[in-house]
Amino acid sequence: MKWTNDQPFQALALTGGGYRGLFTAKALAVIEEHLKKPIGQYFDLTCGTSIGGIVALAVAFEVPMSKVVEVFLNHGETIFPLHEPPAGKLAIGWDLVKHSKKARYSTSPLREAITELIPAETTLGDAIHPVAIPAVNVTQGKPQVFKTRHKREWNRDWKLKAVEVALATAAAPTFFELAEVQGCLYADGGLFANAPDLIAAHEAEHFFEVPADALRILSIGTTTQSYSLSFSSGRDFGIADWMQDQRLFSVMISAQQQFVDQLVSHRLKERYFRIDHEPSQEQAKDLGLDVATDAAKKTLLALAEKAVTDVLTTKLPVFLSHKPQLQLIKD
C-alpha cells in the first residue's frame, strides 16, 4: 500500500460524551442516507471512544446508523433512568454518599443495547472494516487500544468479543462498573483519549508509515461546548463543587476536545474536518452525559441534522469519495 496526497489514508474519529453520542449516530445516519451505503466503506480506519467507541464498532460491522439511532432512542431511559439532579451542596453530598460504594447505573441495559446492534458472540475478528478502540487497563495501569487485525502481526485482540470491548471503552468512572476483558479490568477510554483523533493519526503515521500530507481525518463530536466557571462560583472547590452539574467531567471533555482539535488541525490543516454543533445556553439545559429525556433526544437529533446538512455538499464530498486501501487480515 502506498499512501499519497491523491490516495490518502482516511480515518473517522468519534468522540465520547455519554448519551450525547446520539448526536454522533444521527450525524452518521444523515450521511448514510445521502450515500445509500454504509459509512465504513469510505474510511481506512475508524477510531471511537466511550459512546463513540460503540458507534465505531457499529461502523466496523456495517450496522446501519439508522438502527444505531433507533437503539439509542429506545434504550436511552433504561441505560440512564430519569432522575432529578441534586440541587445544593447538601443534596449533592447525600448523592455522593449514596453512590460512594457502587456505580450509579447498572451495566446490564447498556450491554443489552449493544448486543441489539452486534450479537453477543461476535468477535473483533468478524469485523468488516478496521477499527481502534481506546480504554484504560486499570489492572496493568496503562492505556490500551483494542484493534482489529489490520496489520498481519497483530494477534492480540481479534478473538475478543466486540460487546466486551464496547463495555470497556464505555466504563465511565462513577457511572458504570469496571469492565473485565481477559482477566483485566478496564475503565473508559475517555480518561485519556475522549477525542481519539490523535490515535487515528498515530495509527496511520507510526504503524503504516503514512506521510502527514497523505492523512485525512473526519472527526465527529457530541455537541461539545467550552466549559468555563464564573468568579462568583468561588475558588475553594471541594468534591461536591466539582461534581455539581458534572463540572469535573465537563472540564475534562471540553479541554481534551479543544486541545486535540488544535493539534490535529495545525498538523493536517484542510485535511482535517470536524462535525459538531455547540448547543445554545437554553439547549444545553436539556443535555447531559446521562440525560436521555425526550427533550434531550429531540435537541440532539435536530443539532445533528443541521450540523451535517450545513456541510454535506461543501466540506464532506472529499471524504465521501474516498476508496480505502487498508484491509483486514482474515487468514
N, C-alpha and C positions, 0 to 999 in steps of 0.2 A: 504494500500500500504506500502510495506517495501522496502526501498532503501538500497542496499548493493553494495559492490565493484563489485560483479558479476552481479547485476541487478541495475545499476546506474540510476540516474536522468540525462538525457542528454538534453542539451539546444543548440540552434542555435542562435548566436548573429550576427546581421547585422549592420554594421557601416553606418553612414551618410556621405555624400560627394557630394551632388548635382548630376549633370549629370554623374559624375564618378561612380554612382550607377549602370551604365550599366555593369561595371566590376563584381559587385556582382551578378546581374541577369545572366550574361553569365557563371560565375563560377558555379552557381547552375544548370544552363541548361546543362552544360557538365556532372555534377554529375548525373542529372536525366536521361540523355541519356544513361549513363552507367548502372543505376539501372533499367530502364524501369518502374519506379514507381515514384509517387510524393514524393518529398524530405520530406514533412511534416510528412510522415508516419514513419520516423526514429527518431523523436525528441519528447520529452515530452513537450517542450515549445520552442517557437520562440520569440525572442525579436528583435526589429528593430527600428532605429531612423531615422527620416527625410526620405530620399530616401530609406534607409534601412527599415524604417517602412512600406513604400508602398510595398516593396518586401516581408516583413514579413507577411503582410496581405494577399498577393497573396499566400504565402506558406500555411497560415492557411486555405484558401479556396480551396486549391489544384488547383490553376491556373497553368497550365504548364509554367515552366520557359522559355521555348522557345517562348511562347506567350508574356511573360513579356519583353523579349529581343526585340521581333518584335515591340511591342508598344513603347518601349523606342526609338528604331531606327526611327520609323515613326513619332513620336510626338516631338522628341528632338528639332528640329528647330522651332516648333511652341511655345513650352514652353520657350525656350531660343533662341529668334531670333538672327540671325547672326549680329555681331556688332564688330567694331574695338575698342579695349580697349583704353581709353585715354592715351596719352603719354605726360609726362611732368606735372609739378605741375599746370600750368595754365589750361591745358585741364582737369586734374583731378578735379581741383577746380570748373570749369564750370560744369562738370559732376555731382559733388556733389550738386551744386545749382539746377541743372535741376531736380534732383530726391530728393530734400530736403523735399518736401511735399507729395510725393507719392511713392509707391513701384516701383521698377524697372520693374517688369514683372506682367502681368495680371495672375490671378489665373485660369481663365476660361480654357485655354488649358491644364493646369495640371489636373483640375477636369475632363475634357473630357477624358484624357488619363487614369485616374484612373477608371472611370466608364466603360471604354472599357475592363478593367480587372475584375472589381467587379461591378455588377449592382447597380444603384444609390440607390435603396430602400433596399439593403441588409444590415442587422444589424450584430453586433458582435455575437449576439446570433445564427446566421446562420452559423458561422464558423465550420469547420470540426475538426480543431486542435487548442489547446491552443496558445494564443498569448498575448504579452505585449508590449505596445507602449508608450514611454515617450513623453511628451510635457510640456510646461511651461504655467500654468494657470496665465496669467498676470492680470486677474481681481481679483483673490484672492491672487496673489503674492506668488505662491508656485509651485514647480514641481509636476507633476501628471503623473501617469502611467495608461493608459487605458488598461483594461484587459477583456478577455473573462471570462465566468463563469466557471473557472476550479477549483473553491472551492465553496462549496454549499452556504455559507453565503454571497458570493459576488453577489450583485444585482444592483450595480450602473450603469454599462456600457453596459450590454448585449443588451439593446434596442437601443443603439446609432448606427447610420448609419456608415458603415465602411468607406465610402468616406469622411465623416466629420472628423473622427479620423485620416485618412491619411493626410488630408489637415492641421490638427492641428499640427501633428508632423513635417510636411514639411514647416511650415510657417516661413521660414528663414528671419530674420530681414533685411530690405532694399531690399530684393529680391522679397518677396511676402507680400501681406496684411495679417494682423492677421486673424486667423480662428475663427469662432464663433460656439461653441457647447453648447447647452442647456443654453443659456444666459450668457456664459462666453467666454472671448477672450483668444486665445492661440497663443503662439509662438513656434518655432522649438525646439524639444526636444534636439537637439544638443547643446543648450546653457548650458546644464548640463550633458548630457549623450550621446554625439555623438557616443561613443563606448559603447553599452548597456550591455557589458559582466557582469559588476558588478550588474546590475539589474537582470540579469538571475540568478546569484549566490545568490543574496538576496532572490529572489522569492523561490528558492529551499530550502535554509537553514532556512529562517525565517518562511515561510508560510507552508512548507511541511516537516520541520524538517529533511532535507536530510543531513547526515553526510558529512563532507568535502571529505572523501575518497570514497564517493558514488556519487560524482558530476563530470560530464564531460561536457565540453563546446567546441563546434566548432565555431570559430569566422571567419567572412569573411569581409575583408576591402574594400576600394575603391581606391586602388593604393596610399595609404597614404605614404607620404615621410616626413622625418625630415625636418624642416624648420629652417634655420639659416640666420643671417644677416652678411654682411661684415662690417668691421670697416669703409670702405670708404663711407658707407651709412650715417654715422654720428650718433649722439645720440639724437639730439633735434627733435624728430618726432612730427609733427602735424597731423591733421586729414587727409590731403592729402597724407602724407607719409605713414600712416598706411593703407589707402585704396588703395594705389598703388599696382597693381598686387595682390590684395586681401590678402595683408600681414597679416592683423588682423585675418581674418578667417583661413588662413593657419597656423598661430601660434597656434590658439585655437584648431584646429582639430588635428594637429600634436602632440601637448603637451598632449592633452587628451588621444589620442590613445596610445602614448608611456607609459603614466602613468598607464592606465588601463591594458595594456599588461603586464607590470612589476608586478603589484599587483596580477593579476589573475594567471600568470604563476608561481609566487612564491608560491601562495596558492595551486594551483591544480597540478603543476608540469607537468608530462606527460599526465595528464587527460585534458589538455588544448592545443588546437592547433589552429593556426591562418593561414588562407589562404590570402595572399596579394602579391603584386608584386610592388616594388618601381620602377618607370619609370627611364630611363636614363635621363641625362640632356637634350638631344635632344627631347626625347619623352615627357618630362614634358612641353616643349614649346607648345605642341598641346593640353594640358589638362587644365581644369579649372572647377570650380564649376558650371559655367553657359556656358560652351563651348560645343556645340553639332555639331561641324563641321564634315565633312567626315573623316578628319584626326584623330579627337578625337575618333570617333566611331571605326575606324579600329584599333587604338592603344589599346583602352580599350578591345575590343574583343580578340585581339591577346594576350595581357598580361593575361587575364583571362584564356584563353585556356591553355597557358603554365603553369600558376600557379597551375591549377588543375591537368593536366596530369602529372606534375612532382611528385605529391604525391598520385595519385589516387590508386595505388596498394601498397603503402608503409605506409603512415600515416593515410589514410582515412578508410581502411577496418574496424577498430574497431568501428568507428562512424556509418558506413553504414550496420552494422549487428545488430544494437540495436532494441529492441522491447519495445516501450514506455508503461508505466503503467498509466500515467496521462491522464484522460479522461475529456471531457466537461460535465457539468451538464445540462441536457436538460429538466428536469421536473420542 
